[in-house]
Amino acid sequence: MDLCDINDIKTLLGRHGFRFSKSMGQNFLIDGRIPREIAAASGADASCGVLEIGPGIGPLTVELARRAGRVVSVELDRALLPILSETLAPYGNTEVVPGDIMKLDLPALLADKLDGLTPIACANLPYNITTPVLTTLLSCGRFSAITVMIQREVAARICAPPGSPDYGAFSVFCQYHAETERLFDVGPECFLPAPKVTSSVVRLTPRPAPPPEVEDPALFFRVVRASFAQRRKTLLNGLSAAFGAQADKATLRQMIQDCGLPDGIRGERLGIPEFAALAARLAALPGR
């Protein structure tokens, strides 16, 4: 059975009485080249244990199983479980865990299922859960690599440099935790049913430690959120809205200038070093 052949897919789904769920963002690959390239990009080998999210009918799972020591796939749609039992039957190094990835104890799952292996994550993520899932995977701090196919617009935000139109608070979050790389695009014609948007595959390589210039991560991200909360406003106005109870505008303006930043600059022009420098100065404010 070819899990990316449209006729085989329709026969398989029909045999199990499966119907696509729009609410779960289900789009199955019909181009066999794509799961092969994603699995290759993940860096999976015999030393790796892979966490996959949303395996669908298993085309990416199969490619990962051919490379990795073990693959654990978390699937929310129970209607897919009997299908996966069939399609993954030849691969003894795979296991499907029914459940919601956002509700599972991820460190416990990895310790139980992938003990002794280097954990990596690889998935064709449903568009509607991309941001929370990536936030969870990066915050977990357990993965050596995260390779996912997501909506192209989200991929652009993840990899955007300071000052670009796509750059925002989520860009900073991802780049704080990992080196980010956009690998290739995947057109709608590669899926059944075809989505209305183009997808992109991105690889995030988590940093072994946070950026050294960030002394207080909680304060750092408070500054980041404040700087993007009013995107068309100046950095000064954003900081004033968040820290106005601790410092007046004149004090905040001086702090911005002390960081070597010009008056009127907007938050989207700042990178991690500039946000860290601001946070270091704001740390001295009373009652912050």
N, C-alpha and C positions, 0 to 999 in steps of 0.2 A: 504494500500500500504506500502510495506517495502522498504524504500529509500536506503537500502544497499543490497537488493536482486538483483542479476545481471539480472534476467529475468524481474522483475518489472521495473528496471532502463531502460532496452532496450525498453520495451513497452512504458514507459513514454516518453523517448527521441524520439522514432519513431513517436508517436502520435503528437508531436510538431515539427517534422522535424528538430530536433537539431543535429548538427555535432560538434564534438570536435575541439577546436582551439589549435593547438600546440603553437602558439605565446602567448596565455594566460596561458599556463602551466596547462591545465585542466586535472585533474585526480580525478575521483569520488570514494569515499570509497565503498567497497563491503563487509566489515566486520563490522557488527553492534556493535561489542564490542568497536571498536576504538572511534567513536563519544561519546559513553557513558562515556568512561574513560577520554576523553579530557574534556568533560563538567564537570565531577566530579572533575577533577584536577583543573579546573578554579576557584573553590570556589564559583560559582554563587549560589545565593539564592534570596529570595523575595526582599531583600533590594538592590539588584544589578541591574544596567542597563548595558547590554553587547553590546559592539561594535564588530561586526563580519565583517571580510573582506573576500570577495570571498566565498559566501555560497554555490555555485554550485547548486545542486538541493535541498539542505536543510537538510541533515541528522544531521549535528552538530547543525544547527539552531533549529531543533525540540527538541533536547536534552537540549539545553540551555533554550529554551522557557518553558520547563517543570520545570525548576529550578529557573529561574530569574524573576525579576519583569517585565523587558522589554528587548527585543532584537532588535537592529537596525543593519541590514546587508547591507553593501555597495557592490554592484555588478556592475562590469564594462561591462560585456557581456549582452547586451539587449536581446539577444536570449534566455537567461535564465529567463527573467522577467515573461513571461506567465507561465513557468513551476513552478516558485516559488509561483506565485499567486494560483496555484492549490495545491501544496504540503504544503503550510503554511496556507491555508484557515482555518483549525481548530484551529489555534493559534492566538487569538486576541491580544496577547501581542508582536507580531512581526511586523516589518515594514522593507521593502526593499527600500533602497535609491539607485537609479541608479547613477553611477558616478565612477570616478577614485579617490581612497583614497588619492593619492598623490596631487590631485588638490583641494580637499575639505578643507574648513576652519574647522579644527578638533575641536578646542575649541567651535566654534559657533554651530557646529553640536551636540556636547555633551550637550551644554546648552539648545538647542532647543528640542532635542529628549529624553534626559535622565535626565532632571531636577529633582532634589529631590532624585535621586538614586545614589548609589556608582558606579562610572564607572569602569568597567573592560573590557579588550580586550581579545578576544578568536577567533582563526582562524586556518584553514588549509590553510596556505599561499602558493601561487604559488612560485616555487623556484626562478623565475627570478626577483621577487620584494622583496625578504626577507630582504635584508640589508637596502634598503631605507625605507621600511615600519616600520621595527623595530626602525630605527633611528628616524622616525617621531613620533612613539608611545612613545618612551622613552623621546624624547625632549619635547613632549607636556606637560608632568608633571601633567597629570590629572588622571592617572589610578592607582588603588590600586593593580592591578595584570594584567599581560599579559601572556597568555598561548597560545602557538602556536605550530603547527606541521610544521617542516621545514626540509630541507635536512640535513642528519646526519652530514655531514662535517661542515656545518655552525653551527649546535648545538655544535659540539666539539669546534669550535673557540670561541663561546660565553662563554662557561663554562671553557675554558682552564686556568690552573694556570700558573703563570710566569715560564719560563724555558722549558715549554712543546713545542713540535713541532707545535701545533695548535695555540699557543698564538700569538696575534698580536694586532694591533691598535684597531680593532673592539672589541676584548676581553676587552681591557681597557675601551673603551667607554661604553660597556654594563655593566661592573662591577662597573664603576663609578656611573652609574645611578640606578643600581638595584642589588639585590641578585639574582644570577642565579642558576638554578637547572635543570639538564637533567633528565627527568622522565622515559621515555621508548622509545624503537625503534618500528617502524612500517615497515614491509617488503613490497616490491613491489607487492606481491601477494594480498595485501589488497586493491588494486586500479584497476579501469577500466578507461582508459587503464593502464597497469602496467608500472610505470616509470623504468628507468634503475638504480635507486639509492634507497638506504634505507632512510627512514625518521626518525626523532626523535621528540618527544614532549618535549618542554622546558617550564619552568615557570620562569618568571622574576617578582620579587617583588620590585617595585620601592622604593628607599630610601626616607624617609621623608625629608631628606636634603642631600646636597652633602657631600662627605667625608670631615671632618673638617680640615684635613691637607692641602686641596687645597684652596689656598687664591685667585688665579686668574685663573678661569677656561679656559679662552681663551689662556693664556700663557701655562697652564698645557697641553692642547691638542696640542699646537704647539710643545711642547717638545716631546710629545708622537709620533706625526707624524714624527718628525725629527728622532727619535730613531728607527723607523721602516722603514723609507724611503729607507734605504740601508741595508736590513736585514742581509746580510752576512758581513757587515762592523761593526767595533767597535762603541760603543756608542759615543766615542770621534769624530770619523769621521762623524757620523750622525749629531751631534750637531754643528760641525764645518761647515758643508754644510749649515745649517740653520741660525746659529748665527755668522758666520765668519766675517761678516761686523762689528759686535759689539765687538768681542773679539778674540784674537789669540788662537792658540791651547794650548799654555802653560797655559793661564788663564782658559780655559775650562777644561783642565786636572786637574788643582788645584781644581776647583769646584767639579768635579767628586770625587776626593780624599776627599774633605771636607765632602762629603755625606757618607763617609765610604765605597766607592765602589772601587774595584781594577782596576788598569790599564788593558786595553784590554777587559773589560766587554762589552757585547753586550746588546742592548736595550731590547731584549726579556727576559732578566733575571730580569728585574725590575718590581716591582708591583706598585700599586698606591702610597704608602708612599714614595718610592724612586723617582718616577717621580715628586711628589709634592715637595720633598726636593730640587731636581734639579731646578724646576721652581722657587722656592723661592730665590735661589741664582742668577739665570739668571735674575730675576726681577730687580736686581741692575745694570744691564748693561745699559749704555747710548744708547739712540736711538733704543732700542729693539722693 
